[in-house]
Amino acid sequence: MESKKILVTGGAGFIGSNMIQRLLDLGNSVVAYDNLSSGNKAFIKNAFRYQNFRFVEGDILNKQLLEELFSDVKFDLVIHLAANADIVKGMKSPWLDINIGIIGTLNILDVMEKHGVKNIIFSSTSAVYGNASELPTSEDYTDRGKALPVSSYAASKLAAENLIRSYSERAGLGYLIYRFANVVGNNYSHGILIQMVDKLSKSKESLEVIGRGMQKRAYMLVDDLIDAILHTYDKGLRDEVFNVSTDELLSVDQIVRRITDKVSENCVIRYTMDTSPLLGDVVETYISNQKLKNTGFSYKHESHQAVDITIDHLVERFKL
Ligand SMILES: NC(=O)c1ccc[n+]([C@@H]2O[C@H](COP(=O)([O-])OP(=O)(O)OC[C@H]3O[C@@H](n4cnc5c(N)ncnc54)[C@H](O)[C@@H]3O)[C@@H](O)[C@H]2O)c1
C-alpha cells in the first residue's frame, strides 16, 4: 500500500495510531478522522511531522463534516476503525454501539458511494461469533447462521459487516473485513493488561483479579495485525472476511503472572472466584487463522511475546 490517499476513522486510537504511522512510512497521504472520545492526540504526535498527514477532529455521526471532507479529498481507500471499543459501556448504553457502530458505518458507506470511493477495510471482532459451539471458529460460522453475539458491541459489528456487504452490491465497493482477536502493543489503551498494570501502579503488594483466572485468549501484536491487513490488501484480495489471531492461548492467570514477574514478584494475587462471566463477555474465544495463513501470511510474535512487549510499554508509560 503506497502513494494512496487514505482516510483512517478512529485514527487517534490504539490501532489507528499504529496504522497511521505505518501508512505514512510507506509514503501514503493520510487523513485521521477521530472525535477523540477514547483516542489520544499524543498517540499520533509523530504523524504531525509528515506533510502528507492531516488530522480532522470529528464524529462519524456528523455527516455534514464527512461530506465536506470527501468533497475536499478524493480518497482511494477508507480504513474504518472508529467504534466504541468499550464493551461494558456499550452494554450499559446499547445506543452507543448502535449509533457509532451501525449509523456511523452507514454514514461512511453513504459518503463513499456518493463520492465514488471504492475500497474499504473494516475492523470487526472475534466477538461476533458469541459463545461459539465450534472451536477454533472459522469465518464461515456466521454464513451458516450460527453466530449469536452476546454484546451490543458485537451485534453492531455484525450488522456493520452486513451493511458493508450490501454496499458492495449496490455501489461496487471492494471490502476487506477483519475479525480481530485481542490486539496489544504500542499505545494499547484498554483491556486486561492495562487494568492490571493500572491496579499495580496504585499498590504493588496485592492484586485482585475478577474471576478464577482460567479464561483463555489469543493476543496479537498490533504490528503483526497491520502486517496481516497490508499483506491481504496488497495481494489484491477483495470482498473477503478474515479472522486475525495468533495460535497461542494464554489464560488470565498466565497473563497476570507475566505482569507481576516484571513489576512486583512478591505481589499476592487474589482471585474473586466469580464464575459468572461479565455482562457482554464471551466465555471462550478461539478463532481459526487458517484462512489468513492460506494467503501466505505468517505473524512474527506469539501471544506471550506480544504480551511481554506490551507489558514493557506499559511499565514505561506507568513509570513502574
Ligand atoms: N483492540 C482490540 O483488541 C480490538 C479487537 C477487536 C476489534 N477491535 C476494533 O478495532 C477498532 C480500533 O480499536 P482500538 O482498540 O484501537 O480502540 P480505540 O478506542 O483505541 O479506537 C477507537 C477510536 O475511534 C474513535 N471514535 C470512537 N467513536 C467515534 C466517533 N463516533 N467518531 C469518530 N471517532 C470515534 C475513538 O476516539 C478512538 O480513537 C475498533 O473498531 C474496535 O472495535 C479492536
The ligand as an ORCA input file, in Angstrom:
! r2SCAN-3c Opt
* xyz 0 1
  N      -8.121     -3.633     20.429
  C      -8.670     -4.820     20.206
  O      -8.268     -5.820     20.810
  C      -9.772     -4.959     19.172
  C     -10.332     -6.233     18.977
  C     -11.343     -6.374     18.045
  C     -11.758     -5.304     17.290
  N     -11.224     -4.073     17.519
  C     -11.715     -2.944     16.719
  O     -10.641     -2.218     16.211
  C     -11.004     -0.830     16.096
  C      -9.973      0.020     16.803
  O      -9.970     -0.353     18.166
  P      -8.924      0.197     19.212
  O      -8.552     -0.931     20.086
  O      -7.882      0.968     18.539
  O      -9.880      1.128     20.085
  P      -9.758      2.679     20.405
  O     -10.878      3.003     21.332
  O      -8.384      2.997     20.841
  O     -10.001      3.320     18.974
  C     -11.255      3.722     18.505
  C     -11.105      5.154     18.036
  O     -12.337      5.568     17.469
  C     -12.609      6.893     17.926
  N     -14.065      7.070     17.890
  C     -14.988      6.465     18.675
  N     -16.212      6.887     18.336
  C     -16.057      7.753     17.309
  C     -16.966      8.522     16.542
  N     -18.280      8.480     16.774
  N     -16.467      9.308     15.559
  C     -15.126      9.381     15.323
  N     -14.226      8.678     16.037
  C     -14.686      7.881     17.009
  C     -12.038      6.949     19.332
  O     -11.778      8.253     19.787
  C     -10.767      6.123     19.163
  O      -9.680      6.930     18.782
  C     -12.395     -0.715     16.692
  O     -13.329     -0.748     15.643
  C     -12.525     -1.956     17.538
  O     -13.862     -2.350     17.671
  C     -10.239     -3.874     18.440
*
